[in-house]
Amino acid sequence: MSWLNFFETKTEPKYQFGRGINANLPKDEEDLFNKSYEAFEKKYILNAYEYFLKSLQNYSNNVSNQNIIISRANEKLNFEIFQGTAKINGTITKENLYAEAIITKKSSANVALKRLVLERNYQLTYAYYFSDDEYIKLKLFFDNITMTPQKIFFPLREIALNADFDKEYTKSEFLDVSIEDIEHLKPLEENELQTKYDFLHKWIDEITTKISSLPSNDNAAMQSFILLYFIFKIDYLLVPKYAIFQKSSKKVQEYFSDENLSVEAKNEELRIYINELKKMGYEEFKTNFYNAKYTFNPNEKASQEEIDIFITESLAKIRWYKNNRYNQVIPTIYKYIALYLLYNYGLHPVTKALLHTLVEIQNPDFFSSLGYNTLYDTKNSTFAKRTIISKIEEIILPHQSRFKLLKPFGDELNFTSLNEFSNSFYLQLKNLNFEEI
């Protein structure tokens, strides 16, 4: 380990950012998974599941987040898995696994919600909806005869992610329907909510000013970068839930999937939505937030090649704008790249942590307001160089035993300006080598 680390206190996460797991997996995660596989082969079913579930536990400050709770008695293994609004309750015997998640009360479901539930059953692969005397639930049932860790991971992930999404969707779209079994959700502190509300308006004012400064001709693409950057920014930094998350996600999906609309029309849709956010009062705003435990990442894991391609194409666009002297939008695109990756891709923990560090450097005012040390001084255009280099080492060094070619790159970064720094940072991300040798 570098001597730099003797002068820096390791940074532990204080707040949640983005949609993924803001925590660390157990250090013996791979060993637990392998033990689970071996136990399944030997038909030690309860042992196999216990190893597997323990491999999914995550930690903050080396303390378990209790995202999975396991108890074992009388030849049964009972478990709870937490995923946002969803709590999965399960029971495992030698013969089978049963798990369920409560969505809402049967008596409160209207016709539209019941129709949605029926449609969802055709979209799910492993789980399915049903109702008992009191609740509408999502459930899983599996025979354990040929079970392996790989076979159970995806069904549990499906029920957890979909129960969470459907409960959030129900709350935001069916205002007269209450979602159930959410006692595990925790409110945010008032000062954090107020800070997020203030920055929401600050950022709206900034993008409005930025767009008004663009050249009057042929600026649709530049506006798109600015508007989408704002959506990705509030998603990752503010982490809204319920209605704000649902509407933001829908706007992003429509932007990238609707080929019949012009870029100008798509931009107008984003502007209308952002104006709705601006008009939202504080009391309504704060109903869209909570703290929760998470077990599964929502995005599929992306390959390093996919990330390389996106970074390469994005940097090429920056060069085009630079060559054509559209300098106003270049700082925004440099920030857009990191947030786009964090929004759309399932990332290796190293890549994710490095991108978060870059976002922290690019948004010093926001992180400073939450009590983080400032990594970039916007007034003097200076970096906390030693701290940044140390942070990069903290992220990479623990993984070098597995990835021998993974090297810290702090000394290779260009600290002359924020744009040059971001450019050099992305080039180093392209060079990350996760080959196991």
Backbone torsions as a table, in degrees:
resi	resn	phi	psi	omega
1	MET	NA	143.1	-176.3
2	SER	-68.7	151.3	176.6
3	TRP	-60.6	-22.0	180.0
4	LEU	-58.1	-33.9	-175.2
5	ASN	-69.3	-16.0	177.1
6	PHE	-73.9	-15.2	-176.6
7	PHE	-105.5	-2.1	-176.5
8	GLU	-124.8	139.1	174.4
9	THR	-84.8	130.6	-178.8
10	LYS	-61.8	138.6	-175.3
11	THR	-87.9	122.7	173.8
12	GLU	-104.5	143.3	-177.3
13	PRO	-64.1	135.2	178.5
14	LYS	-101.3	-29.7	-175.8
15	TYR	-133.4	166.8	175.5
16	GLN	-89.3	140.4	176.6
17	PHE	-134.2	137.0	175.6
18	GLY	71.7	-173.0	-173.0
19	ARG	-96.3	-10.0	-176.6
20	GLY	-84.2	-167.2	179.2
21	ILE	-83.9	117.8	177.5
22	ASN	-91.5	62.6	-176.0
23	ALA	-163.1	174.1	179.7
24	ASN	-106.0	141.8	174.1
25	LEU	-73.8	160.7	177.5
26	PRO	-61.0	146.3	-177.9
27	LYS	-62.8	-27.5	179.7
28	ASP	-101.4	28.2	-176.8
29	GLU	-55.8	-46.8	-179.0
30	GLU	-65.1	-40.3	179.1
31	ASP	-64.8	-40.7	177.8
32	LEU	-63.8	-40.7	179.0
33	PHE	-63.5	-43.3	179.5
34	ASN	-64.9	-40.0	177.2
35	LYS	-63.1	-36.8	177.7
36	SER	-63.5	-43.5	-180.0
37	TYR	-61.6	-45.0	-179.8
38	GLU	-64.6	-39.8	-179.9
39	ALA	-66.8	-37.7	176.4
40	PHE	-62.9	-40.8	179.5
41	GLU	-62.2	-35.3	-179.2
42	LYS	-87.0	1.0	179.4
43	LYS	67.9	25.3	171.5
44	TYR	-88.7	75.8	-165.3
45	ILE	-62.3	-48.9	-177.3
46	LEU	-65.9	-40.0	175.8
47	ASN	-61.1	-42.0	-178.4
48	ALA	-60.9	-46.1	179.5
49	TYR	-67.2	-36.6	-179.8
50	GLU	-64.7	-45.2	175.9
51	TYR	-59.2	-45.2	-176.9
52	PHE	-62.8	-48.0	-179.0
53	LEU	-64.4	-36.3	177.0
54	LYS	-65.1	-29.9	178.4
55	SER	-68.7	-18.1	-179.9
56	LEU	-93.5	-6.9	178.4
57	GLN	-67.1	148.4	176.4
58	ASN	-129.3	164.2	-167.7
59	TYR	-135.3	146.9	170.3
60	SER	-128.0	131.8	-177.4
61	ASN	54.2	36.2	179.1
62	ASN	64.0	17.8	177.0
63	VAL	-116.9	134.8	-179.0
64	SER	-59.9	138.4	176.2
65	ASN	-81.5	-2.8	-178.2
66	GLN	56.6	35.2	176.8
67	ASN	-74.0	-18.4	172.7
68	ILE	-133.5	128.7	179.3
69	ILE	-117.6	127.7	-174.7
70	ILE	-122.4	136.0	171.6
71	SER	-139.1	147.6	-173.6
72	ARG	-136.7	128.0	178.8
73	ALA	-166.2	147.8	174.4
74	ASN	53.1	48.1	177.4
75	GLU	59.8	27.4	175.9
76	LYS	-132.8	147.7	174.4
77	LEU	-118.2	115.6	177.7
78	ASN	-102.2	144.6	-178.4
79	PHE	-147.2	156.1	170.2
80	GLU	-126.9	133.9	176.0
81	ILE	-120.3	129.4	-179.0
82	PHE	-105.4	133.9	177.4
83	GLN	-145.5	90.3	-178.9
84	GLY	61.5	-124.3	179.5
85	THR	-72.3	-16.0	-173.4
86	ALA	-91.1	139.4	169.2
87	LYS	-124.7	117.5	-179.0
88	ILE	-94.7	120.0	176.3
89	ASN	-103.7	128.7	-176.4
90	GLY	-138.7	155.4	175.1
91	THR	-133.0	133.3	-179.3
92	ILE	-122.1	131.7	169.9
93	THR	-118.1	179.8	177.2
94	LYS	-62.6	-27.2	-174.8
95	GLU	-89.6	-37.9	-173.6
96	ASN	-155.1	170.6	174.4
97	LEU	-121.1	135.8	173.8
98	TYR	-130.3	132.5	178.5
99	ALA	-142.6	148.0	179.5
100	GLU	-148.7	156.3	176.2
101	ALA	-133.1	127.5	178.5
102	ILE	-78.6	132.7	178.8
103	ILE	-102.2	-61.0	-178.2
104	THR	-155.7	170.6	176.8
105	LYS	-73.9	138.7	179.7
106	LYS	-58.9	-39.1	-176.3
107	SER	-68.8	-22.9	-177.1
108	SER	-93.3	-8.4	-176.9
109	ALA	-75.8	127.3	176.3
110	ASN	-88.2	178.7	-176.2
111	VAL	-61.6	-41.6	-177.9
112	ALA	-62.7	-40.7	179.5
113	LEU	-68.7	-39.9	178.3
114	LYS	-63.0	-38.0	177.9
115	ARG	-65.9	-40.6	178.1
116	LEU	-61.3	-43.4	-179.7
117	VAL	-61.0	-42.3	178.2
118	LEU	-62.9	-41.4	178.2
119	GLU	-65.5	-36.6	-178.8
120	ARG	-64.1	-32.1	179.2
121	ASN	-60.7	-27.8	178.5
122	TYR	-82.0	-13.0	-177.2
123	GLN	-97.4	-17.3	-176.6
124	LEU	-91.9	148.7	-177.4
125	THR	-94.3	-43.1	-173.3
126	TYR	-112.7	-43.5	-176.3
127	ALA	-88.8	163.6	174.8
128	TYR	-155.5	155.8	-178.0
129	TYR	-84.8	148.7	171.9
130	PHE	-156.0	172.5	176.1
131	SER	-132.9	141.2	172.1
132	ASP	-103.5	-157.3	-176.9
133	ASP	-67.3	-21.5	-173.1
134	GLU	-122.3	-38.7	-169.8
135	TYR	-123.7	155.5	163.7
136	ILE	-91.9	127.9	-174.2
137	LYS	-132.6	158.8	170.1
138	LEU	-108.3	134.2	-175.1
139	LYS	-139.8	162.0	175.9
140	LEU	-128.6	145.1	171.2
141	PHE	-144.3	126.1	-177.9
142	PHE	-136.1	141.9	171.5
143	ASP	-82.7	138.3	-174.4
144	ASN	-93.1	7.0	-173.9
145	ILE	-59.4	-44.7	-177.1
146	THR	-119.2	32.4	-174.5
147	MET	-76.2	147.2	172.8
148	THR	-138.9	166.1	177.0
149	PRO	-58.3	-39.4	-179.9
150	GLN	-63.5	-37.6	-177.0
151	LYS	-70.8	-28.3	-177.5
152	ILE	-94.0	-22.7	-177.6
153	PHE	-58.8	-51.5	-173.5
154	PHE	-69.2	-38.5	174.0
155	PRO	-62.0	-43.1	178.8
156	LEU	-65.7	-38.6	176.7
157	ARG	-63.2	-41.2	-178.8
158	GLU	-63.9	-47.8	-177.9
159	ILE	-65.9	-36.8	-178.8
160	ALA	-68.8	-50.5	-178.0
161	LEU	-64.7	-41.8	-176.1
162	ASN	-75.8	-35.2	175.1
163	ALA	-63.1	-42.2	177.9
164	ASP	-63.5	-50.0	-178.3
165	PHE	-61.9	-45.4	-175.9
166	ASP	-67.9	-32.4	176.9
167	LYS	-69.5	-41.4	176.5
168	GLU	-64.3	-42.6	-179.9
169	TYR	-63.6	-42.8	179.3
170	THR	-60.0	-44.2	-178.7
171	LYS	-66.0	-36.0	-176.4
172	SER	-83.9	-28.8	-175.5
173	GLU	-100.6	-25.7	-179.2
174	PHE	-118.8	85.1	-169.4
175	LEU	-66.1	-20.7	-179.4
176	ASP	-92.9	3.6	-179.0
177	VAL	-109.6	129.8	178.9
178	SER	-97.7	134.5	174.0
179	ILE	-83.1	150.9	-172.6
180	GLU	-115.7	167.6	175.8
181	ASP	60.4	50.4	-179.0
182	ILE	-122.9	23.4	-178.9
183	GLU	-64.8	-18.4	-178.9
184	HIS	-78.0	-11.8	-179.7
185	LEU	-73.9	141.0	-178.4
186	LYS	-116.8	139.2	178.1
187	PRO	-73.7	153.5	173.7
188	LEU	-79.6	154.4	176.4
189	GLU	-69.7	150.6	-173.8
190	GLU	-60.7	-39.2	-178.3
191	ASN	-67.1	-33.7	176.6
192	GLU	-68.3	-42.9	178.1
193	LEU	-61.5	-43.1	-179.8
194	GLN	-65.3	-40.3	177.3
195	THR	-60.6	-44.7	-179.7
196	LYS	-65.4	-39.9	178.5
197	TYR	-64.4	-43.3	179.5
198	ASP	-63.3	-42.1	-179.6
199	PHE	-70.7	-32.9	174.7
200	LEU	-54.9	-47.7	-179.1
201	HIS	-71.6	-36.2	177.4
202	LYS	-61.0	-44.2	-178.9
203	TRP	-69.4	-35.2	176.3
204	ILE	-63.3	-43.8	177.7
205	ASP	-62.4	-39.4	-179.1
206	GLU	-65.2	-44.6	-178.1
207	ILE	-71.7	-30.3	176.0
208	THR	-63.4	-44.9	177.7
209	THR	-65.6	-41.0	-179.6
210	LYS	-61.8	-46.1	-178.7
211	ILE	-64.7	-38.5	179.9
212	SER	-66.1	-19.6	-178.8
213	SER	-90.1	-6.2	-178.1
214	LEU	-71.4	155.0	174.5
215	PRO	-56.6	144.9	-174.3
216	SER	-72.3	-21.2	-178.5
217	ASN	-104.8	138.5	171.7
218	ASP	52.9	53.4	-178.7
219	ASN	-114.3	12.6	-175.7
220	ALA	-60.7	-44.7	-179.1
221	ALA	-64.9	-39.3	178.2
222	MET	-64.9	-40.3	176.8
223	GLN	-62.0	-38.6	179.5
224	SER	-59.5	-45.9	178.6
225	PHE	-58.3	-43.6	-176.4
226	ILE	-67.9	-43.9	-177.7
227	LEU	-70.5	-44.3	178.8
228	LEU	-67.3	-38.0	176.6
229	TYR	-56.8	-41.1	178.9
230	PHE	-63.0	-44.2	179.8
231	ILE	-62.5	-46.1	179.1
232	PHE	-64.3	-33.8	-177.9
233	LYS	-68.0	-46.7	179.8
234	ILE	-68.4	-31.9	178.8
235	ASP	-65.9	-45.0	-175.3
236	TYR	-80.2	-42.2	-174.1
237	LEU	-88.1	-41.2	-179.3
238	LEU	-86.6	-30.5	179.6
239	VAL	54.0	59.1	176.5
240	PRO	-73.0	154.8	177.4
241	LYS	-120.0	-172.2	174.4
242	TYR	50.9	-126.5	-169.7
243	ALA	-63.4	-42.1	-178.0
244	ILE	-64.2	-45.0	178.9
245	PHE	-63.3	-45.4	-178.1
246	GLN	-61.7	-45.4	-177.6
247	LYS	-71.4	-39.4	178.1
248	SER	-62.8	-45.3	179.7
249	SER	-60.8	-41.3	-179.8
250	LYS	-64.3	-40.9	-179.7
251	LYS	-65.1	-41.0	178.6
252	VAL	-65.7	-44.9	179.6
253	GLN	-60.8	-44.2	179.2
254	GLU	-64.3	-38.2	-178.7
255	TYR	-61.7	-45.3	-174.5
256	PHE	-88.5	-10.7	-176.3
257	SER	-110.3	-25.0	-176.3
258	ASP	-84.7	102.2	-178.3
259	GLU	-84.5	-7.4	-178.3
260	ASN	-85.9	-17.3	179.6
261	LEU	-93.4	144.0	175.5
262	SER	-74.2	162.9	177.8
263	VAL	-60.9	-38.6	180.0
264	GLU	-62.2	-41.6	179.6
265	ALA	-67.6	-38.8	178.2
266	LYS	-64.6	-41.2	178.1
267	ASN	-61.8	-39.5	180.0
268	GLU	-64.1	-38.8	176.8
269	GLU	-62.1	-41.7	178.0
270	LEU	-65.3	-40.2	179.8
271	ARG	-63.8	-41.5	178.9
272	ILE	-60.6	-43.9	-179.7
273	TYR	-65.9	-43.0	179.9
274	ILE	-63.5	-35.0	176.9
275	ASN	-66.6	-33.4	175.0
276	GLU	-63.9	-41.3	177.4
277	LEU	-63.0	-38.1	-179.5
278	LYS	-63.6	-34.7	-178.4
279	LYS	-81.4	-11.1	-176.9
280	MET	-68.7	127.9	178.3
281	GLY	-75.1	164.3	-176.2
282	TYR	-63.0	-40.4	-177.7
283	GLU	-62.8	-40.6	176.9
284	GLU	-71.1	-40.2	-179.5
285	PHE	-56.1	-46.8	-171.5
286	LYS	-74.9	-10.6	174.9
287	THR	-75.6	-5.6	-177.0
288	ASN	-100.0	22.0	-175.9
289	PHE	-137.6	147.0	171.6
290	TYR	-163.6	162.2	171.2
291	ASN	-102.8	140.0	-178.5
292	ALA	-150.4	169.4	175.2
293	LYS	-95.2	148.1	-179.9
294	TYR	-133.2	145.6	-178.9
295	THR	-117.7	-33.2	-175.6
296	PHE	-122.2	141.8	172.8
297	ASN	-79.7	138.9	-176.2
298	PRO	-76.3	-24.7	-176.2
299	ASN	-94.5	143.9	175.7
300	GLU	-68.4	145.3	-177.7
301	LYS	-65.4	130.0	180.0
302	ALA	-96.0	149.6	176.8
303	SER	-80.3	158.3	176.5
304	GLN	-61.1	-32.2	179.5
305	GLU	-63.9	-41.6	178.1
306	GLU	-61.2	-42.8	179.9
307	ILE	-66.0	-42.3	178.0
308	ASP	-57.8	-45.7	-177.7
309	ILE	-62.1	-45.5	-179.5
310	PHE	-62.8	-44.5	179.6
311	ILE	-62.5	-44.6	-179.6
312	THR	-59.9	-47.1	-179.6
313	GLU	-64.9	-38.1	-179.1
314	SER	-68.4	-42.6	178.9
315	LEU	-66.5	-31.4	175.8
316	ALA	-64.6	-38.8	177.1
317	LYS	-64.7	-39.4	177.8
318	ILE	-62.1	-42.4	178.7
319	ARG	-61.6	-38.2	179.4
320	TRP	-63.7	-46.6	179.5
321	TYR	-63.9	-36.1	179.2
322	LYS	-68.0	-44.0	179.6
323	ASN	-64.9	-28.9	179.8
324	ASN	-97.9	11.1	172.4
325	ARG	62.2	35.8	171.7
326	TYR	-98.9	64.3	-171.9
327	ASN	-71.4	-18.0	-176.0
328	GLN	-60.6	-34.0	-171.8
329	VAL	-93.0	-11.2	-173.7
330	ILE	-62.1	-46.0	178.3
331	PRO	-59.2	-35.3	179.3
332	THR	-65.7	-42.1	-178.3
333	ILE	-65.8	-38.7	177.3
334	TYR	-59.3	-37.0	178.4
335	LYS	-78.7	-33.5	179.6
336	TYR	-60.7	-39.8	-175.3
337	ILE	-57.2	-49.8	-177.8
338	ALA	-62.8	-45.1	-176.8
339	LEU	-70.7	-33.1	175.7
340	TYR	-62.8	-45.3	179.2
341	LEU	-62.2	-43.7	-179.0
342	LEU	-68.4	-28.3	-179.1
343	TYR	-80.0	-38.7	-167.1
344	ASN	-104.2	-18.6	-171.4
345	TYR	-118.4	144.5	166.2
346	GLY	-81.9	115.1	-169.1
347	LEU	-108.2	149.6	170.8
348	HIS	-60.1	142.9	-178.5
349	PRO	-51.6	-34.6	178.1
350	VAL	-65.4	-49.9	-179.1
351	THR	-61.8	-42.8	-180.0
352	LYS	-62.1	-45.2	-179.4
353	ALA	-65.6	-38.8	178.3
354	LEU	-65.7	-42.9	178.0
355	LEU	-64.2	-37.9	177.1
356	HIS	-62.4	-41.0	177.5
357	THR	-60.2	-41.8	177.8
358	LEU	-63.0	-44.2	178.4
359	VAL	-60.8	-38.8	178.0
360	GLU	-62.9	-40.1	178.2
361	ILE	-67.7	-39.2	-176.8
362	GLN	-76.3	-14.4	-177.1
363	ASN	-130.2	59.5	-173.0
364	PRO	-64.0	-35.9	-177.2
365	ASP	-63.6	-42.3	-178.7
366	PHE	-65.8	-48.8	-178.2
367	PHE	-67.0	-35.0	177.0
368	SER	-62.9	-37.3	179.7
369	SER	-66.3	-22.9	178.0
370	LEU	-92.8	2.0	176.0
371	GLY	98.0	8.7	178.0
372	TYR	-82.8	152.1	174.1
373	ASN	-67.6	142.8	-178.0
374	THR	-77.5	125.7	179.5
375	LEU	-98.4	-16.9	177.7
376	TYR	-142.9	125.9	179.5
377	ASP	-92.9	105.2	-176.3
378	THR	-66.9	-33.5	-177.9
379	LYS	-65.8	-42.4	-177.2
380	ASN	-104.1	-0.1	-179.8
381	SER	54.3	46.3	-179.2
382	THR	-124.2	152.8	-177.3
383	PHE	-108.2	151.7	167.6
384	ALA	-83.3	73.9	-168.4
385	LYS	-57.9	-48.0	-176.8
386	ARG	-62.3	-40.8	-179.9
387	THR	-66.5	-40.9	-179.5
388	ILE	-63.5	-46.2	178.8
389	ILE	-60.8	-41.3	179.2
390	SER	-64.7	-39.9	178.7
391	LYS	-61.6	-42.2	179.8
392	ILE	-63.4	-39.8	177.1
393	GLU	-65.4	-41.8	178.9
394	GLU	-57.6	-35.7	-177.6
395	ILE	-75.3	-43.1	-169.7
396	ILE	-87.7	-42.0	-172.0
397	LEU	-56.2	-40.2	-179.8
398	PRO	-63.2	-16.5	-177.5
399	HIS	-100.0	-0.9	-175.5
400	GLN	-71.8	-23.0	178.5
401	SER	-65.1	-28.8	178.9
402	ARG	-94.7	-40.8	-178.3
403	PHE	-112.4	91.2	-171.9
404	LYS	-63.1	-28.2	-176.2
405	LEU	-92.1	4.4	178.2
406	LEU	-82.8	118.8	-173.8
407	LYS	-125.0	140.7	171.6
408	PRO	-61.1	144.7	-173.3
409	PHE	-128.8	17.1	-177.5
410	GLY	-55.4	-38.7	-177.8
411	ASP	-72.1	-12.7	-179.9
412	GLU	-90.7	-5.3	-174.7
413	LEU	-80.3	151.9	179.7
414	ASN	-98.9	112.5	-175.8
415	PHE	-99.7	20.4	-176.4
416	THR	-75.0	-31.4	177.8
417	SER	-157.7	165.6	-179.1
418	LEU	-65.8	-38.2	177.4
419	ASN	-63.8	-46.7	-180.0
420	GLU	-65.0	-38.0	178.0
421	PHE	-62.3	-48.5	-179.1
422	SER	-60.4	-42.7	179.7
423	ASN	-60.9	-46.2	-179.2
424	SER	-68.0	-32.9	179.0
425	PHE	-64.9	-44.9	179.0
426	TYR	-65.2	-37.6	177.5
427	LEU	-62.9	-37.2	178.0
428	GLN	-71.3	-34.7	175.9
429	LEU	-61.8	-36.2	177.1
430	LYS	-63.6	-27.1	-176.3
431	ASN	-90.5	-1.2	179.5
432	LEU	-60.3	134.4	-176.5
433	ASN	-120.6	109.2	-179.0
434	PHE	-101.0	23.3	177.8
435	GLU	-73.4	132.5	177.9
436	GLU	-92.2	121.2	-178.6
437	ILE	-128.4	NA	NA
